[in-house]
Amino acid sequence: MTEIRPMGFTSLGIIDLFGILTPGVFLFGNIILILYGIDRLPLGMLKDPFLAIVLIFFGGYLLGSILRLVHPKWVDSLVSLYLRKIRRDKKWAEEKFPYFYWLLKEKYVKEQNVLSEVSKLILKESGRENIKDYSKKETTSFFNYCKLLIRAKSSPLSEEIHRMEALVRMLSGVFWASVVGFCGFVMVLILKSTFLTPTNEFTYLILSVVYLIIILAILERFRFIRFKEVMTVWWSFYLLSKEKLT
C-alpha cells in the first residue's frame, strides 16, 4: 500500500498561485499599457515598492482568478478550429476532451506494450471497449473519477497531475490575456495612426506581433499539453490498478 503524504502549501499552494498569478499579472500589465500608454506609465507608484508589489499582487491575483473561471475547453475549441482551418488536421481537430479515440487507436495496435495495456484498462473501466462506442460528445465523468481516486490513494501521483492541470490552466489564462493585449495594442495603434499624434507606433506594432506569436504558439501546442495531462491521469490510474489500490 502506498504511503499517503499530506499535500501542503509547497506542493499545491505554490502551484495554484503560479497558475493564477502568472496570467493575472500578465493581463494586469497589458491593461496598464493599454490604458496609460507606453509613454505615460504610472511610474510614480514605484516610489513606494511595497505599495507597488501589493497592487500588482492583488490586482494580478484578482484578474487571474477571473481568467481561471474561463474553462480550458474554450481554448480547446479554438485549437480545434485552428487545426481544421490552418493545419488541415481534421482527425486531431475533431477530438474531444479527454480524447478517448487515441486510446482506442492505441488499443488496436498490433504491438503488445504497456501503453496498449493502459488503453485496454481505461476503455474497459469507462465502458468504451468497442471502437463503435466512441462518440465525439465525450463526457468527463470517468476522467474526474480517476483524478479523485488518485488523489485519495497517492499523493505523489496526485501532485504530478496537479502540476499538469496547473500548466493547462496557466496556458489558458495566458492565451486570453494575450488576446486582450493583442486587440488592445492593435486598437491603440489604429487610434494613434488615425486620430492621435503618432508616437511609439513601432513599439505598439512590435508588441502586437509578439502577442500574435504567443497566441499562435499556444494554439499550436495547447492540445498536446492537455493530452499529456490526460495521459498522466490514465497512467496513474493504471499504476494504482497494478498495485491493487482501486
C-alpha positions in Angstrom: 0.0 0.0 0.0 1.4 3.4 -1.0 2.0 5.8 1.9 -0.2 8.8 1.8 1.6 12.1 2.5 -0.2 15.3 3.2 0.0 17.8 0.4 1.0 21.1 2.0 1.4 24.6 0.7 4.6 23.9 -1.1 3.1 21.1 -3.2 -0.3 22.6 -4.0 -0.4 26.2 -2.9 2.5 27.5 -4.9 1.3 25.6 -8.0 -2.2 27.2 -7.6 -0.6 30.6 -7.0 1.6 30.1 -10.1 -1.4 29.1 -12.3 -3.5 32.0 -11.2 -0.9 34.8 -10.6 1.1 34.4 -13.8 -1.7 35.0 -16.3 -3.3 37.6 -13.9 -0.1 39.7 -13.7 0.3 39.4 -17.4 -3.2 40.6 -18.0 -2.8 43.4 -15.4 0.3 44.6 -17.2 -1.5 44.6 -20.5 -4.3 46.7 -19.2 -1.9 49.2 -17.7 -0.1 49.5 -21.0 -3.3 49.9 -23.0 -4.9 52.4 -20.7 -1.9 54.6 -19.9 0.3 54.1 -23.0 4.0 53.3 -23.0 5.0 56.9 -22.6 2.6 57.7 -19.7 3.1 54.7 -17.4 2.3 55.4 -13.7 5.9 55.0 -12.6 5.2 57.2 -9.6 3.9 54.3 -7.6 7.4 52.7 -7.8 8.5 55.3 -5.2 6.8 53.0 -2.7 7.9 49.5 -3.7 5.8 47.8 -1.1 2.6 49.5 -2.3 3.5 48.6 -5.9 4.0 44.9 -5.0 0.7 44.8 -3.1 -1.1 46.4 -6.0 0.4 44.1 -8.6 -0.1 41.0 -6.4 -3.8 41.6 -5.6 -4.6 43.1 -9.0 -2.9 40.1 -10.7 -4.4 37.6 -8.4 -7.9 39.0 -8.9 -7.6 39.1 -12.7 -6.0 35.6 -12.6 -9.0 34.2 -10.6 -11.4 35.7 -13.2 -9.4 34.2 -16.0 -9.5 30.8 -14.3 -13.3 30.9 -14.5 -13.0 30.6 -18.2 -12.9 26.8 -18.8 -9.9 25.5 -20.9 -12.5 23.9 -23.2 -13.0 27.3 -24.9 -9.3 27.4 -25.9 -9.5 23.7 -26.9 -12.4 24.7 -29.2 -10.4 27.4 -30.8 -7.5 24.9 -31.2 -9.9 22.6 -33.0 -10.9 25.4 -35.4 -7.2 26.3 -35.9 -6.3 22.7 -36.7 -9.2 22.4 -39.2 -8.6 25.7 -41.0 -4.9 26.2 -40.7 -3.3 22.8 -40.2 -5.9 20.8 -42.1 -5.6 18.1 -39.5 -9.3 17.0 -39.2 -8.8 13.8 -37.2 -6.9 15.5 -34.4 -9.2 18.6 -34.7 -12.4 16.5 -34.2 -11.2 15.0 -30.9 -13.0 16.0 -27.7 -11.5 16.0 -24.2 -10.5 13.6 -22.7 -9.5 12.2 -26.2 -10.8 8.6 -25.8 -10.3 8.0 -29.5 -6.5 8.0 -29.1 -6.8 5.3 -26.5 -8.9 3.3 -28.9 -6.3 3.7 -31.6 -3.6 2.6 -29.2 -5.6 -0.4 -28.1 -5.8 -1.8 -31.6 -2.2 -1.6 -32.5 -0.5 -5.0 -33.1 2.3 -4.5 -30.7 1.7 -5.7 -27.1 3.1 -3.0 -24.9 2.4 -1.1 -21.7 0.6 1.7 -23.5 -1.7 -0.9 -25.1 -2.4 -2.3 -21.6 -3.2 1.2 -20.3 -5.7 1.7 -23.2 -7.4 -1.6 -22.6 -7.8 -0.9 -18.9 -9.2 2.6 -19.3 -11.5 1.6 -22.1 -12.8 -1.3 -20.1 -13.4 0.7 -16.9 -15.0 3.6 -18.8 -17.3 1.3 -20.9 -15.7 2.1 -24.2 -14.1 -1.3 -25.1 -15.6 -1.2 -28.6 -14.4 1.4 -31.1 -18.0 1.7 -32.2 -18.9 3.1 -28.8 -16.8 6.1 -29.5 -18.7 9.4 -29.5 -17.5 12.9 -30.4 -19.6 14.2 -27.5 -17.4 12.8 -24.7 -18.1 13.2 -21.0 -15.5 13.8 -18.3 -17.2 11.9 -15.5 -14.9 8.9 -15.6 -11.9 11.2 -16.1 -12.8 13.2 -13.0 -13.5 9.9 -11.0 -10.0 8.8 -11.9 -8.5 12.0 -10.6 -10.4 11.8 -7.3 -9.3 8.2 -6.8 -5.7 9.1 -7.5 -5.8 12.0 -5.0 -7.3 9.7 -2.4 -4.7 6.9 -2.9 -1.4 8.5 -3.9 -0.1 12.0 -3.1 3.0 11.8 -5.4 0.9 10.9 -8.4 -1.8 13.5 -7.4 0.9 16.2 -7.2 2.1 15.4 -10.7 -1.5 15.6 -12.1 -2.0 18.8 -10.3 1.1 20.3 -11.9 -0.1 19.3 -15.4 -3.5 20.7 -14.6 -2.0 24.0 -13.3 0.1 24.3 -16.5 -3.0 23.8 -18.7 -4.9 26.5 -16.7 -1.9 28.8 -16.9 -1.7 28.5 -20.7 -5.4 29.1 -20.9 -5.1 32.2 -18.9 -2.1 33.5 -20.8 -3.9 32.9 -24.0 -6.9 35.1 -23.1 -4.5 37.7 -21.6 -2.6 37.7 -24.9 -5.8 38.1 -26.9 -6.8 41.1 -24.7 -3.3 42.6 -25.2 -3.2 42.0 -28.9 -6.6 43.5 -29.5 -5.8 46.4 -27.2 -2.4 47.2 -28.9 -3.9 47.0 -32.4 -6.7 49.3 -31.3 -4.2 51.8 -29.8 -2.1 51.6 -33.0 -5.1 52.3 -35.2 -6.2 55.3 -33.0 -2.7 56.7 -32.9 -2.3 56.4 -36.6 -5.8 57.9 -37.4 -6.7 60.5 -34.7 -3.8 61.0 -32.3 -0.3 62.2 -32.5 1.8 59.3 -33.8 4.1 58.3 -31.0 5.7 54.9 -30.2 3.8 53.4 -33.2 6.7 51.0 -33.9 6.7 49.8 -30.3 3.0 49.0 -30.4 3.4 47.2 -33.7 6.2 45.1 -32.2 4.1 44.3 -29.1 1.1 43.3 -31.4 3.4 40.9 -33.4 4.8 39.4 -30.2 1.4 38.8 -28.7 0.2 37.3 -32.0 3.1 34.9 -31.9 2.2 33.9 -28.3 -1.4 33.3 -29.4 -0.4 31.1 -32.3 2.2 29.2 -30.2 -0.5 28.3 -27.6 -2.9 27.3 -30.4 -0.2 25.1 -31.9 0.7 23.3 -28.7 -2.2 23.6 -26.2 -3.9 20.4 -27.1 -0.7 18.4 -26.8 -0.1 19.8 -23.3 -3.7 19.0 -22.3 -3.4 15.5 -23.8 -0.3 15.0 -21.7 -2.4 15.9 -18.6 -5.0 13.3 -19.6 -2.4 10.6 -20.2 -0.8 11.4 -16.8 -4.2 10.6 -15.2 -4.6 7.4 -17.2 -1.1 6.2 -16.4 -1.5 7.0 -12.8 -4.8 5.1 -12.7 -3.1 2.1 -14.4 -0.3 2.1 -11.8 -2.7 2.2 -8.9 -4.6 -0.7 -10.5 -1.5 -2.7 -10.8 -0.9 -2.2 -7.1 -4.5 -3.3 -6.4 -5.4 0.0 -4.9 -8.6 0.5 -6.8 
